[in-house]
């Protein structure tokens, strides 16, 4: 399956370079490029794209607000923030708006394509420094956690962007056992997706 990607980025050089990299890579295509959130909000819902790479600092409406507006009308599309901003507020607000991933702009092209593939397969990729920041910044629960120690451990790895197979290897569990734990995590947190679980973990300081 070819992964269809859109880019929202105000820097023309970055926007065009990313487009060329994506279109020059087998299994990827990029036909929708936008210099601002306003044009993306108006046009993107008319296109079937799998992933949107969204800058945060845009002229006019921010990338975070753009995701918040687009997400309800593009339920089959994943949004990855591609930015230079690393502050806690930007990360938290992006996830709350509906972003599935959060990557830094200096990520190597090969790694970016791998992360895009990961998100399409159900992952929630974050740059390693962002993942550590998320974990370290919210390490004291603000509400009693309904999760067991093992479930909390798995949720932490989900927040770190790991897929089920990697989590199973890390914790010496079967993939089936990991999936069972994840189902229990979703049920206890009253969420339905990985992105919602990550957002809930951060909002309620469950890690």
Secondary structure as UniProt FT lines:
FT   STRAND          3..8
FT   HELIX           12..23
FT   TURN            26..27
FT   STRAND          28..34
FT   HELIX           37..43
FT   HELIX           44..46
FT   STRAND          51..54
FT   HELIX           63..71
FT   TURN            72..73
FT   TURN            75..76
FT   STRAND          78..83
FT   HELIX           88..97
FT   STRAND          101..104
FT   TURN            105..106
FT   HELIX           109..120
FT   TURN            121..122
FT   HELIX           128..137
FT   HELIX           149..159
FT   TURN            160..161
FT   HELIX           164..171
FT   HELIX           175..189
FT   HELIX           194..203
FT   TURN            204..205
//
